[in-house]
């Protein structure tokens, strides 16, 4: 593979969408911005095998343990500008998830353990956090706790994403960590764009490695190289019209190598989703009436980054302060949680704890958003904004990623 970049202009979505959905939808055109993908081996000027060896050698135990949590971006409300690319309203469109084909032998899952912030926000109300203009309400009820469960579906789809930020980007150079999830397909991983690409400077990050089922400082060894999985492609939105976090483009997608760290689509080994399963997806949902289960690996204080946390919260505000394709919920998770999924219709299945939430339309366990950003003023430490999935920002990127050719 000698391509460095590919760009894609989404076109109209026709009958093929209806075939992929669990509900009837109307096709509509999309003349949105361009998505860009980089082939990780070509970007490094290496063959696929050589690149796999370099990245595998790079992530030593010391680098993994010292990786810094990627800060959740902070946005000044005064910088918010409405987008012209707001998705039209319409019926929700769903894609099914799947449980793992290869059953994990890990039996070390623990029962859930409450974190000190395991209570509703009302119990620790901070009146200083209320906006002076009353533009939206804060705080929003939530329940945040450590799952204690990693190896059972759907928790098994989630993990930590490690990567390197080079010099010259907005964040200081070094090793960082976000959260990510297998979604929609055996070889697709979804995260936040800001865990992949620095939209402020146009800088791509590198050396990505995904560890599903991370717990207590290590990953369950679910295939891959000691549990590590590497992307062949990184795809996200890079055009100037998508650079604001508040206009709904903070989504990135990886196309993952097979278990040896090379190959793609099962030609050189097993695929990620065969070990972890993958969440379904939904776009165009009525997010004003959603019950979300938001997940991530918060690592900045007071969290430590070793465990998966689950935040149960209903919609607080849809498109707060003039944003587009953004929802705010109560959630105290900190740096490192970026890119974690917001699951609608969460069903822990045979897992030891939890219960089916509401919104059980056309099935369960649909990813609908990713952890994205927080506000600077007013400061809201017990809330987070998610980029919610629509056709233009998620589905067009997802179908583009699926079209990328494995080398």
N, C-alpha and C positions, 0 to 999 in steps of 0.2 A: 504494500500500500504506500503510494508516494504522494497522496493528497495531503496538503497541509490544512486546508479549510474547505468547507462546503457551506454554501448559503442556500436558503430555501425560502421561497415566497409561498405562503399558504394559498391554496386555491379553494374553489367551492367544494363542499362536502356533499356528495350525492347519496345514491342508494346504498353504497358500501357502509355508510354510517349506520343506517337502519339495521343492516344485517348484524352489526357488531353490538347492537344495543338490546336491552331487555325491555324496551318500550318503544312505542311509535314516536318518531320525531319528524319534523319538517326540515328538509335540507335548506340551507341558506348559504349565501356566498360569504367569503371572508377575504378582504383585501388588506390584510393586516401587515405588520412589519416582518422583516426577515429574521429567521433564526439562523444561527451559525453553529457549526460543529467542528471540532478538531479531533483528528485521529491521534491518540496519545503517543503511539510509536513514531508516526511521521513527524509530529511536532517536536519530538526529541531527536530527530535525525538518526533513528536506530531501527533495526529490524524488529519485528514483533518479539522474537525470542530474546534478543539482546535487551530490549526495553523491559520485558518482564523480569529478567534477571536483575537489572539495575534497580528497579523499584522494590523488588523483594528484598534485595540486600540493603536498601536505603532505610527501610523501616525496622530498625533494631528495637529491642525492648526499651532501651533508653529513650529513643526518639518517641516511641508510642507513649511512654509514661510521662514525658515532659511536654508533650504537645499542649499548646494553650487553647483554651476555649475560644472559638470565634465569637467576638462580641455580637450580641443581637444589635443590629443597626438602630441608631436613635435618630428620629426624624423630628425636625422643628415644624410644628403645624403651620407656621407662617410660610413655609416653602411649598405647601400642597397646592397643586394645580390639577384641575379636573382633566380627565383624558377624553379624547374624541373617539376612543376605541372601545367604549363600553359595550359589552355583549348585549344583544337584544334579549328581552325576556322570552322564555319559551319553556317547553316541557323538559324535565330533567332527563339526561341521557346517562345510562349506566354501562359499565363493563364489568364482567364477573372476575372475582378473584379465584384462587385455588389453594388448597392445602398442600403441604409437602408430599412428594411422591416417596421420598426416602425418609423414613421415620428416624428422628434423632434418638440416640442412645443415652443422651445426657439426662440423668435423673436427679440432678442437684438443685433443681428449682426450689426456691424458698416460698413460704407463705408471704403475703403482702405485709409490708411494714410501713406504718404511718410516718410521714415526715412532719416536723413541727408545724408546717404550713397546711396541715391537713384539716382545714376547716373552711367555712364559707368566708368570703371577704368581709361580709357584714360583721363578723365577729371581731375584726380588727380594722374597723373603719378609720380612715385618715381624712378628716375634713379638709386638710390642706391640699389634698389631691383633687378636690373638686374644681373644675374649670370655672373661672369667674363669670363667663358669659352663659353658663348653663347649656352649652352647645350639645353636650351629651352626658349621660349619667356614668358615674364611676363612684363606688366600685361595683363589680359584677360578681355574682356568686360563683364559686368554683370549689372543687375538691381535688387536691393534688396529693399523690402518694406514690411510693415506690412499688412497682408491680411485684417484684420478687420472682417473676415468671419470664423466661426468655425463650425456652426451647419449644414451646407449644404454640401452634398457630392460633391467632394471628400475630402474637408477640414476636414469633420467630422471624417475621419479615423485616423487623426493625434492627438498626444497628448504628455503630459509630463510623463516621466518614473522616478519615485523616487526609491531610493534604499539605502542600508547601506553598507559601506565599513568597514570591520573589521580591527583591529590592525594587523600589519605585512604585509599589502599589499603595493604596490608602492605609492599609494596616502595616505595621512593622514586619519585616521579613522574618520567616521562621516557619515552624511546624504548627499546624492548627487542627482543630477537630470540630465537626458539626454532627448532625444527625441525618439519617437517610433511610429509605424504605424501598423494598421490592414491591413494585406496583404493576399490575396489568399483564405481565408477561414474564416468562422465566428468566429473561436477560435484561430487564429494565429496572433501574434504580432511580428514584425521584428524590430530589433535595431542593434546597433554595438556591437560586442563582448566585447569591452572594457567597456561597460556599464553593463556587466554581470559577467565578469571573468577577473582576473588579470593574463595575460599570463606570466608576468615576474616572479611571485612568485607562480603561480598555485593556486591562492586563488579565491574561489567563493564568490561573494557578496550575499546579502540576503535582505529580506523585500521589494521585488519589489512591486510596485503598479503603475498601469497605469491609468492616467486621460485623456481620450480623450476630445477633444473640450475645452481644457484649455484656459481661457481668463480672463485677468484682475484679476489674483490671485485666480481663482477658476475654477472648471470644470463645464460644463453644466451637469445637473443630468440625464445622459443618462444611465438609468438602474444602475446595480451594487449597491454598498453601497455608497450613496451620490456621485455617479459618478465614484467611484473607482472600478477598476477591478484588480484581483490578478491572478498570474500564478500558474498553477499546475506543469508544467514542465518548466525548463530552459535548452535549448540545444545549444551547440556551439562547436567550434573546439578547442581541447586542446592538441593534440599531438605535439611533439617537432618540427615536420616539418612545423607546421602552425604558429609558435609563432611570426614571423616577421609581422609587420603591412604592410610591403611593398610587400608582396607576395600574397595578396588578400584573406585573411581569416577573416577579421574583421566584421563578421556577426554573430548575435545571434538571436535565435527564442524562443519565449514563447508560450506555449500552455495554454490558459486562462481558469480559472474557469468560471462557470456560474454566473448569476447575484447575487445569494446569497453569493458568495465567496467560495462556495463549489460545488461539482459536475462538470461535464465536458461534452460538447457535447449536452447540452440541457436537461439532465436527471433531473436536480434540478432547472431549471429556464431558462431564456432566455440567448442567447449567445451574446457576444460582438458585432459581426458583424450585428446582427439583428437591433441594435440601430445605429451603426456608418456606416454600409457598410464596404467594404474592397477594397483596390486597387487590380488591377491585377498585374501580374509580367511578366518579360521578362528576358531571359538570352541568351547569344550568339549574342547580337545585334551588329551592326556596330557602335561602340561607337565613332569612329572617325568622324562620321557625325551626331551626336546626338544633339538635343536641349533639355536641361534639365531644369526642374523646381524643384529646390532643396528647401526643407522645413526644418524648425527646430524652436526650442525655445531657441535662444541664450540668455544667462543670464549674462555672464561676460561683463564688460564695453566695449563699450558704451551702451549695451542693458540691459534690466531689467528683462527679462525672463517671463513676463506676457502675451506675445502675440506671435502668430504664425507669422513667417516671411517667405517670399517667395523670392527666388533668381532665376532669369531667366538668364541662361548663356549657351552659346554653348561650346562644347568641346574645352578645351585649349590644353591639351597634353594628349595623350594616353600613359600609362606606362612611366611616366617621370623618367629620371635618372636610368633606368634599372629596374623599378618596374614591377610587374606582376598583371594583373587584377585591375589596378588602373587608374583612370582618374582624371585630375586636371582641375578645372574650376575657374573662377572669382567668389568669394563669401566672403563677409566680416564677416560672422556670427562667433560667438565666443563660448566659453565654455557653454555647455548646449545643443548645436545643434547636438552633436554626436548622430548618429543613425537615424537622420531624413532622409526621403526618397528623392530620385532623380526620379522624375516622367517624363516619356517619353510619348508624346501624351497627355499632360495635357489638360483637358477639364473641366472647372468649371460648365458646365451644366446650371442649373437655378440660380446659384449664381449671385450676383449683379455685379460682376466685373470680369475682366480677359477675355481672349480670347483663343480659341483653338490654341495650338502651332503646330509645324510641327511634323513629324514622326508619322503620324496617320495611322499606318499599323495594320490591324486586330483589330482596336478598339482604345480606349483611356484609359488614366490613368493607365499606367503600371509602377510599381516600378521597378527600374533598378539598384539601388545602394544605399549606405548609407553614410552619412557624416562620415569621418574616421580620417584623420590626416593632419597636416601642416608640412612644412619644417622649420628647424632651421637656415639653412644657404644655400642659401640666405633666409633671413626673408621675408615672403610674406604675409603681413597682409590682403591682399585683394584677397586671393585665398585659396582653400581648396581641399584636395584630397578625392575622394570617392572610396570605394571598390565596383567595378561593378560586377553584377551578371553573373556568368557562371554556367555550370552544376555542376562542381566539388565543388564550394564553396557555392552556394545558393541552387540549386535544390536538391542536395543530402541531404543537411541539412533540407530543407523544407519537403521532402518526409519522412525523418526520424522522424521529429517532428510529422507529421500526423500519423505515425505508433505507437506513444506512447499511451499506454492504459490509459484511464481515470479511476481513482479509484472510 
